[in-house]
Amino acid sequence: MTYAQRLDRVNPGLIVLLVDQSESMAEPLAGGYVSKAAVVAEHLNSLLYELILRCVKTPREPPRPYIHVALITYCTAPNGDPLIGEPLRRLVPQPAASETLTTTELAASTLRVDRRPGHGAGTYVNTPVWIDMAAQGGTPMCAAMNRAGALAAAWVADHANGFPPVIVNLSDGEATDGDPQVWADRLRSLKSTDGNVLLFNVNLSESVRHPTLFPNTSAGLPNEFAVRLWEMSSVLPTAMVEAATQHGVEIHAGARGFAFNADVRALATFLNIGTQIGRSLR
C-alpha cells in the first residue's frame, strides 16, 4: 500500500506551495469583491498555521519538525523575465541550512502578527502572517514547476522511504513560458518507496459559476487551460479521499487533486484536504 508512511523526525513530509502572483491575480475571486491574491494569501497563512498546529505534541514544547514547507511565488518583471520568489526563507534571521523550512522554524519566524476582530462582539484574535498579497506581470508557471521539481528531486533522494512530496499550484492564468504539462509529468514521475510525487492544481477564476472540487473527469470544464490543469493533477490517494468525504465533498473513483473556480470556502476545503499527508503524526 502506498501513501501510508507516517510522519516523524526521521521521515518528515514536504509540502511545496506554488503561488501565482501575476497581474490578473488582482481581479476579484469567484464573483466576489476580494482579489484572488488577497484570498490566496489569507488562506495560505491559515494553512501554514494549521500545519504548525498539527505538529504540536505538548503545549510545553515547540512544534515538532514533522513537516517541511516551501512556498514559491511566481510572476514576471517588467522586461518579462521570470521572478521566482521564496518568501518564507527570507523570514529566517540567518540563512537556512535547508531549502525548506520546518514547522518548528515557521512557528518562530512570522512576517508579523495581525490583531483582527474575533467572532464575538469586541473580541480580537492574533493572526500570524507569513505571506502578503502581490500581483504583477505574467505567469511563468513552467519556471516555478522547474524549481519545485528540483526541491522534490532532492527531497526523495534524501528521504527515499518517506511520504512523497505534495505540490499544490494555485494559479488563475495560462502559463506564459511554455507548456506546463511537460513539467507536471516530470514532477509526478519522481517517487519514494511510498508513492509518486503528488501534484495538485487550483484554477482560480473570477467566474460566478459553482466551484468544482476533485472531479474525476474534465467534462464540463470551461476552457482548454482548465482541462490541462486537470490533466496535470494527480489522482487522490485513499487517505485524502477519506478526508474529502469527512468534509462532505462528494468523491468518485479516479478523483483528481484539482479545483476550478474555488470560492473562499472551497479553497479552504481544498487546501485542508490536499495537505493531509501521513496517516498520523508520531
C-alpha positions as CSV (number, residue, x, y, z in Angstrom):
1,M,0.0,0.0,0.0
2,T,1.3,3.4,-0.9
3,Y,0.9,6.9,0.7
4,A,0.8,5.2,4.1
5,Q,4.0,6.3,5.7
6,R,3.6,8.1,9.0
7,L,5.4,11.4,9.7
8,D,8.2,11.7,12.3
9,R,11.6,13.2,12.7
10,V,13.2,10.5,10.5
11,N,10.6,10.6,7.8
12,P,9.1,14.1,7.7
13,G,6.8,15.3,5.0
14,L,7.3,18.0,2.4
15,I,4.6,20.4,1.1
16,V,5.5,22.8,-1.8
17,L,3.1,25.7,-2.4
18,L,3.3,27.3,-5.9
19,V,1.6,30.7,-5.9
20,D,0.8,32.7,-9.0
21,Q,1.3,36.4,-8.3
22,S,0.7,37.6,-11.9
23,E,-1.2,40.8,-12.6
24,S,-4.5,39.1,-13.1
25,M,-4.5,37.9,-9.5
26,A,-5.6,41.4,-8.6
27,E,-9.1,40.6,-10.1
28,P,-11.9,39.5,-7.8
29,L,-12.3,35.9,-6.9
30,A,-15.4,33.9,-8.0
31,G,-17.7,36.9,-8.5
32,G,-16.8,38.4,-5.1
33,Y,-15.3,41.7,-4.0
34,V,-11.9,40.5,-2.7
35,S,-9.0,39.9,-5.1
36,K,-7.7,36.4,-5.8
37,A,-4.3,37.5,-4.5
38,A,-5.8,38.6,-1.1
39,V,-7.9,35.5,-0.7
40,V,-4.9,33.2,-1.6
41,A,-2.6,35.0,0.9
42,E,-5.3,34.8,3.6
43,H,-5.8,31.0,3.2
44,L,-2.1,30.2,2.8
45,N,-1.4,31.9,6.1
46,S,-4.2,29.9,7.7
47,L,-2.8,26.7,6.2
48,L,0.7,27.4,7.5
49,Y,-0.7,27.9,10.9
50,E,-2.7,24.7,10.7
51,L,0.3,22.8,9.6
52,I,2.2,24.1,12.7
53,L,-0.7,23.1,15.0
54,R,-0.7,19.5,13.5
55,C,2.9,19.2,14.7
56,V,2.3,20.3,18.3
57,K,2.5,17.3,20.6
58,T,2.5,19.1,24.0
59,P,2.0,22.7,24.9
60,R,5.3,22.9,26.7
61,E,7.5,22.3,23.6
62,P,7.7,23.9,20.1
63,P,6.0,22.3,17.2
64,R,8.0,19.3,16.0
65,P,9.7,19.3,12.6
66,Y,7.4,16.7,11.1
67,I,6.5,18.8,8.1
68,H,8.8,20.9,5.8
69,V,7.3,23.6,3.7
70,A,8.5,25.6,0.7
71,L,6.5,28.5,-0.7
72,I,7.4,29.5,-4.3
73,T,5.8,32.6,-5.8
74,Y,5.9,33.3,-9.5
75,C,5.4,36.3,-11.8
76,T,7.4,38.3,-14.2
77,A,9.5,41.5,-14.1
78,P,8.6,44.5,-16.4
79,N,11.1,43.1,-19.0
80,G,9.4,39.7,-19.0
81,D,12.0,37.8,-17.0
82,P,10.6,35.3,-14.5
83,L,10.6,36.3,-10.9
84,I,10.6,33.1,-8.7
85,G,10.5,34.0,-5.0
86,E,10.7,32.0,-1.8
87,P,9.4,34.5,0.8
88,L,9.4,32.0,3.7
89,R,13.2,31.6,3.6
90,R,13.6,35.4,3.9
91,L,11.9,35.3,7.3
92,V,14.7,33.2,8.9
93,P,17.1,35.5,10.7
94,Q,20.1,33.6,9.4
95,P,20.4,31.7,6.1
96,A,18.6,28.4,6.4
97,A,20.7,25.3,6.1
98,S,17.9,23.6,4.1
99,E,16.0,24.9,1.1
100,T,12.7,24.3,3.1
101,L,11.5,25.4,6.5
102,T,10.2,23.1,9.1
103,T,7.1,23.7,11.1
104,T,9.4,24.4,14.0
105,E,11.1,27.2,12.1
106,L,7.9,28.6,10.7
107,A,6.4,28.9,14.2
108,A,9.4,31.0,15.2
109,S,9.7,33.1,12.0
110,T,6.5,35.0,11.2
111,L,6.4,38.1,9.0
112,R,4.2,39.7,11.6
113,V,1.2,39.0,13.8
114,D,-2.0,40.9,12.9
115,R,-4.7,41.7,15.5
116,R,-8.1,41.1,13.9
117,P,-11.7,41.1,15.0
118,G,-12.9,37.8,16.5
119,H,-16.3,36.1,16.2
120,G,-17.7,37.8,19.3
121,A,-18.5,41.5,19.7
122,G,-15.5,43.4,21.0
123,T,-13.2,40.3,20.7
124,Y,-9.9,40.1,18.8
125,V,-7.6,37.3,17.8
126,N,-3.9,37.4,17.0
127,T,-3.3,36.0,13.5
128,P,0.2,35.1,12.3
129,V,1.2,36.2,8.8
130,W,3.9,34.7,6.6
131,I,3.0,36.0,3.2
132,D,1.3,39.1,1.8
133,M,-0.7,39.6,-1.4
134,A,1.0,40.6,-4.6
135,A,0.1,40.8,-8.3
136,Q,2.2,41.8,-11.2
137,G,3.4,40.7,-14.7
138,G,3.0,37.4,-16.4
139,T,2.7,33.7,-15.3
140,P,6.0,31.8,-15.6
141,M,4.4,28.5,-14.3
142,C,7.0,26.3,-16.1
143,A,9.9,28.1,-14.2
144,A,8.0,27.7,-10.9
145,M,7.4,24.0,-11.6
146,N,11.1,23.5,-12.5
147,R,12.0,25.0,-9.1
148,A,9.5,22.7,-7.4
149,G,10.9,19.8,-9.3
150,A,14.4,20.5,-8.1
151,L,13.2,20.6,-4.5
152,A,11.2,17.4,-4.9
153,A,14.0,15.5,-6.6
154,A,16.5,16.4,-3.8
155,W,13.8,15.5,-1.2
156,V,13.1,12.0,-2.4
157,A,16.8,11.4,-2.8
158,D,17.3,12.2,0.9
159,H,14.0,10.6,2.1
160,A,13.7,7.6,-0.1
161,N,11.2,5.8,2.3
162,G,9.1,8.8,3.3
163,F,5.7,10.1,2.3
164,P,6.3,11.6,-1.2
165,P,6.2,15.4,-1.6
166,V,2.9,17.2,-2.2
167,I,3.0,20.1,-4.5
168,V,0.0,22.5,-4.7
169,N,-0.1,25.0,-7.5
170,L,-2.6,28.0,-7.3
171,S,-3.0,29.9,-10.5
172,D,-5.6,31.9,-12.4
173,G,-3.9,32.2,-15.8
174,E,-2.3,30.2,-18.6
175,A,1.5,29.7,-18.4
176,T,3.4,32.4,-20.3
177,D,6.6,30.5,-20.6
178,G,5.7,27.2,-22.3
179,D,3.7,24.1,-21.8
180,P,3.4,23.2,-18.0
181,Q,2.3,19.7,-18.9
182,V,5.9,18.7,-19.6
183,W,7.0,19.9,-16.2
184,A,4.0,18.3,-14.5
185,D,4.8,14.9,-16.0
186,R,8.4,15.2,-14.7
187,L,7.2,16.2,-11.2
188,R,4.8,13.3,-11.0
189,S,7.4,10.8,-12.2
190,L,9.5,11.4,-9.1
191,K,8.8,9.0,-6.3
192,S,9.8,7.5,-2.9
193,T,9.1,3.9,-1.9
194,D,5.7,5.2,-0.6
195,G,4.5,6.6,-3.9
196,N,4.9,9.2,-6.6
197,V,5.1,12.9,-6.0
198,L,1.5,14.4,-5.8
199,L,0.8,17.4,-7.9
200,F,-2.5,19.3,-7.2
201,N,-3.8,22.4,-9.0
202,V,-6.3,25.1,-8.1
203,N,-7.6,27.0,-11.2
204,L,-8.8,30.3,-9.7
205,S,-11.4,32.3,-11.6
206,E,-13.5,35.4,-11.4
207,S,-16.5,33.4,-12.7
208,V,-19.6,33.2,-10.6
209,R,-20.2,29.5,-11.6
210,H,-20.4,26.8,-8.9
211,P,-16.9,25.6,-7.7
212,T,-15.7,22.2,-9.0
213,L,-13.7,20.2,-6.4
214,F,-11.8,16.9,-7.1
215,P,-13.5,16.0,-10.4
216,N,-12.8,12.5,-11.9
217,T,-13.3,13.9,-15.4
218,S,-12.5,17.0,-17.3
219,A,-16.0,17.1,-18.8
220,G,-17.8,20.4,-18.1
221,L,-14.6,22.4,-17.5
222,P,-15.0,25.7,-19.4
223,N,-11.7,26.0,-21.3
224,E,-8.6,24.3,-22.5
225,F,-6.4,25.7,-19.7
226,A,-8.7,24.3,-17.0
227,V,-8.6,20.9,-18.8
228,R,-4.9,21.0,-19.0
229,L,-4.5,21.7,-15.3
230,W,-6.9,18.8,-14.5
231,E,-4.8,16.5,-16.7
232,M,-1.7,17.7,-14.9
233,S,-3.2,16.8,-11.5
234,S,-2.6,13.5,-9.5
235,V,-5.3,11.1,-8.6
236,L,-6.2,11.5,-4.9
237,P,-4.7,8.8,-2.6
238,T,-7.1,6.9,-0.3
239,A,-6.3,8.9,2.8
240,M,-7.2,12.2,1.0
241,V,-10.4,10.6,-0.4
242,E,-11.4,9.8,3.2
243,A,-10.6,13.3,4.3
244,A,-12.7,14.7,1.5
245,T,-15.6,12.5,2.5
246,Q,-15.3,13.8,6.1
247,H,-15.5,17.3,4.7
248,G,-18.8,16.5,2.9
249,V,-17.2,16.5,-0.5
250,E,-18.7,14.0,-3.0
251,I,-15.9,11.9,-4.4
252,H,-15.9,9.4,-7.3
253,A,-13.4,6.9,-8.4
254,G,-10.4,8.5,-10.1
255,A,-10.9,11.9,-8.5
256,R,-8.0,14.2,-9.1
257,G,-6.5,16.9,-6.9
258,F,-7.9,19.7,-8.9
259,A,-10.3,22.6,-8.3
260,F,-11.9,25.1,-10.6
261,N,-13.4,28.4,-9.6
262,A,-12.9,27.7,-5.9
263,D,-14.5,30.4,-3.8
264,V,-13.4,31.3,-0.3
265,R,-14.9,28.3,1.4
266,A,-14.0,25.8,-1.4
267,L,-10.4,27.0,-1.4
268,A,-10.1,26.4,2.3
269,T,-11.6,22.9,1.9
270,F,-9.2,22.0,-1.0
271,L,-6.1,23.2,0.9
272,N,-7.0,21.3,4.0
273,I,-7.7,18.0,2.1
274,G,-4.7,18.3,-0.2
275,T,-2.2,18.7,2.6
276,Q,-3.4,15.7,4.7
277,I,0.0,13.9,4.5
278,G,0.9,10.9,6.6
279,R,-1.7,8.8,8.3
280,S,-0.7,10.1,11.7
281,L,2.0,12.1,13.4
282,R,4.2,10.4,15.9
